[in-house]
Structures are given as structure tokens and as C-alpha cells.
Amino acid sequence: MTQIKELVEEINRFEGIIAEWDESQRCVAEGLKRAIEDLHKEALTRMIVSLKEDSMSALKNAVKDEVVYGLLVYHELVKPPTPTLIKRIETALDAIRPSLQTHSGDVELVGVKEEDTVEVKLIGTCGNCISSTLTLSQLVETAIKEYCPEIKQVKAVK
């Protein structure tokens, strides 16, 4: 993860430098960036087509990686979760929060993966409770699936 952070910092440094250039220089840099991104998008598209033909499970595993998923969303090769889905998930979590809070616990949405998998984090006493698996399956997962039937899986992450 440190490597990703360093890469993002490096990109931000270059963007800062380019922002100080005159408009014609910035246009050249933007054109180069666009051409490289188009090449990457074409390569990713071909890789996805090949993986779909050979191993759909390998493709699904790759998309579970947040960096891979983010890159595919950036290139519009997978759809990001819709704001309405996120809102419905948050509504589901809000509905069960009072029950969790009676035990000094809570839940937060971490993210939506592969359009049918939700990652949540149990916090407070819920995060350390021996019944956390039960809480996740009987309370959190049930509420999310009630509000969002398209969700097939709810995972707890640390």
C-alpha cells in the first residue's frame, strides 16, 4: 500500500509542476496523458475480454483489489456503485444503528465491490464481540438485502 501512496504523491507532484506551465505546454502534457490513458484502456479492455473467455473467476478476483477496481472505474470499464445504491445501503444501516448502539456498537459502510458485494466495518463493541458474525449475518446483512435486493454478499472488514 505504501507503493500506491508514493505513486499518488508522485502524480500529485507532477500535476503541481504542470499547473505552473503555460497553456500550450499544459495542452501538450494533457495530450500525452490522454494518449497514454487511451492505450492503457485498450490494453485493459483486451485483457478483460481474454479473461472473460478463459477464467471469469480470475477476473472477479482481480476486480476485488481496490486499485484494480479503481483503475477500471476510472477507465469506465466497470460501473461504480450508483449514488442511489450507496444511499439505500446507508438507509439500511441507519435503520439498524439504534439496535447496535444499545450495545455501544455501530457499523460503517466501507465500500461496494463488483456491484453485488458490500463491505462494512463493525465498530465499537460490535467489532470485538464474539457474536459479531451473528450480528453481521442476522442484522446487517438482512437489513442491507432488504433495502438492496441486488446485493448478494455482505463482508465485514477490519
C-alpha positions in Angstrom: 0.0 0.0 0.0 2.9 2.3 0.6 3.9 2.0 -3.0 0.5 3.2 -4.1 0.7 6.1 -1.7 4.1 7.1 -3.1 2.8 6.8 -6.7 -0.2 9.1 -5.9 2.2 11.6 -4.3 4.4 11.5 -7.3 1.4 12.1 -9.6 0.3 15.0 -7.5 3.9 16.5 -7.7 3.9 16.3 -11.5 0.4 17.8 -11.7 1.6 20.7 -9.5 4.5 21.3 -11.8 2.4 21.1 -14.9 -0.2 23.5 -13.4 2.5 26.2 -13.4 3.3 25.8 -17.1 1.8 28.0 -19.8 -1.3 26.8 -21.6 0.3 25.4 -24.7 2.7 23.3 -22.6 -0.2 22.1 -20.4 -2.1 21.1 -23.6 0.9 19.0 -24.8 1.1 17.3 -21.4 -2.7 16.7 -21.4 -2.5 15.3 -24.9 0.3 12.9 -23.9 -1.7 11.9 -20.8 -4.8 11.2 -22.8 -2.9 9.1 -25.4 -1.3 7.0 -22.7 -4.6 6.6 -20.9 -6.3 5.5 -24.2 -3.6 3.0 -24.8 -4.0 1.6 -21.2 -7.8 1.5 -21.6 -7.4 -0.5 -24.9 -5.0 -2.9 -23.2 -7.2 -3.4 -20.2 -10.3 -3.9 -22.4 -8.4 -6.7 -24.3 -7.3 -8.2 -21.1 -10.8 -8.3 -19.7 -12.2 -9.9 -22.9 -9.5 -12.5 -22.7 -10.1 -13.2 -19.0 -13.8 -13.5 -19.6 -13.2 -16.2 -22.2 -10.7 -18.1 -20.1 -11.3 -17.5 -16.4 -14.2 -15.5 -15.1 -13.2 -16.3 -11.6 -9.7 -14.8 -12.2 -11.3 -11.6 -13.4 -13.6 -11.4 -10.4 -10.6 -11.9 -8.1 -8.7 -9.2 -9.8 -11.6 -6.7 -9.5 -11.7 -7.3 -5.8 -8.4 -5.5 -5.5 -9.3 -1.8 -4.7 -6.5 -0.5 -7.0 -7.6 -2.6 -10.0 -11.2 -1.8 -9.3 -10.4 1.9 -9.1 -8.5 1.8 -12.4 -11.3 0.0 -14.2 -13.8 2.5 -12.8 -11.6 5.4 -14.0 -11.4 4.0 -17.5 -15.2 3.3 -17.4 -14.7 -0.4 -17.9 -16.8 -1.3 -14.8 -19.6 0.8 -13.3 -19.1 2.4 -10.0 -21.8 1.9 -7.5 -24.6 4.3 -8.1 -25.3 7.1 -5.6 -28.8 5.7 -5.1 -27.3 2.3 -4.2 -25.0 3.9 -1.6 -27.9 5.9 -0.3 -30.1 2.8 0.1 -27.3 1.0 1.9 -26.8 3.9 4.3 -30.6 3.9 4.9 -30.4 0.2 5.7 -27.5 0.8 8.1 -29.3 3.8 9.7 -32.3 1.5 10.4 -30.2 -0.9 12.4 -27.9 1.6 14.2 -30.2 2.1 17.2 -30.0 -1.6 17.9 -26.2 -1.7 17.6 -25.8 1.4 19.6 -27.7 -0.1 22.6 -24.6 -2.3 22.9 -22.1 0.5 22.3 -21.5 -0.6 18.7 -22.0 0.7 15.2 -21.4 -0.2 11.6 -19.9 1.9 8.7 -20.0 1.3 5.0 -16.5 0.7 3.7 -17.4 0.2 0.0 -19.3 -1.6 -2.7 -17.4 -4.2 -4.8 -18.4 -5.9 -8.0 -21.8 -4.2 -7.9 -23.2 -7.0 -5.7 -20.9 -7.1 -2.6 -20.9 -4.7 0.2 -18.0 -4.3 2.7 -18.8 -3.0 6.2 -16.9 -2.4 9.3 -18.3 -3.3 12.7 -17.1 -0.7 15.2 -17.2 -0.2 18.9 -18.1 -3.3 20.9 -19.5 -4.9 17.7 -16.1 -5.1 16.2 -14.7 -7.1 19.1 -17.7 -9.1 20.1 -17.7 -12.8 19.9 -21.2 -12.5 18.3 -20.0 -10.2 15.6 -20.5 -12.9 12.9 -24.1 -13.3 14.1 -24.6 -9.5 14.2 -23.3 -9.3 10.6 -25.4 -12.0 9.2 -28.7 -11.6 11.1 -28.8 -7.8 11.4 -26.5 -6.0 9.0 -26.8 -8.4 6.0 -30.5 -8.8 6.4 -31.1 -5.1 6.5 -28.9 -4.4 3.5 -30.5 -7.1 1.4 -34.0 -5.9 2.4 -33.2 -2.4 1.1 -30.9 -3.5 -1.7 -32.0 -6.9 -3.1 -29.3 -6.8 -5.8 -26.7 -7.2 -3.1 -25.6 -10.8 -2.8 -22.9 -10.7 -0.2 -22.0 -8.6 2.8 -18.5 -8.9 4.2 -17.0 -7.5 7.4 -13.6 -5.9 7.0 -11.2 -4.8 9.7 
